[in-house]
Amino acid sequence: MAWMIDAFTRKDLDSPRIQAEMLLEHVLGCNRMKLYIDPDRPASPAERQSLRELVARALRHEPVQYLVGTAKFFMLDFVVDPRVLIPRPSTATIAEEVLQHVRATRSAAASDGEGLLIADICTGSGCLAVALLKNLPAARAVATDLSEPALAVAAANAQRHGVDDRLDLLRGDLLAPLLEFPATRGHESVDYLVSNPPYIPDHEWPDVAPNVKDYEPHLALRGGPDGLACVRPVLEHGPRWLRPGGLILVEVASCTVDAAAGLLRSVPGVEDVRVLKDIDGLPRVVVGRKA
């Protein structure tokens, strides 16, 4: 552990101790607690060799989540690999806001999400849709993505967490699949429209960390010259699918949050537009309500 933490710190990797723990848990086949209650357990030669190989890859900035095949999001384990973006804590801001809104607007008896329909645009690993369905056991969701490989990962995660019977996965560009889906074809059918679309603007791309730029799918990251190529159509056209009183919540780059909020304010029938800060205190999620 000390060897890995020192090596990761010198290479300026994020959260060296967490990454070291993840690799040890993976190689030893145990949970975090076991690492600390059984510290004198000898490692086999095969385990040591496996760990060395994984550490070498991590020191080349390959994401540890890809190395172990899972990532934590909203206290759940999700399958991840280079087909999908690694879930970020900032995206949990959307899930938290949706669940708070459900609790605030529905009776205790209906807080399980009975009758609710959620649309997740650019679902990637499915982490947002799956986390919401896991916490709203009577709700349903429809999730879209342009990438077929990403949808395969989302399907695996939905099955892993037992929500696959309440999640429809649709391939297509942004909102387009909703036009063909029976439950959403007529518009004004969705209670919550959530999205974490590609949003890194071109001027920020050179400064993106190598573990992101060199390994994660660019299709899920790059948002065009102003970072709004995918954000703009979701904000401008997404509200038409919302039922009266429904919410749209879209994650954006902190440098474009004012422009994104302005776009949403200009959409007829949308009110109470506001910006939520993520876990790091950055303005990150634009929220609006259908009048």
Order of alpha helices (4+ residues) and beta strands (2+ residues): alpha-alpha-alpha-alpha-alpha-beta-beta-alpha-beta-alpha-beta-alpha-beta-beta-alpha-alpha-beta-alpha-beta-beta
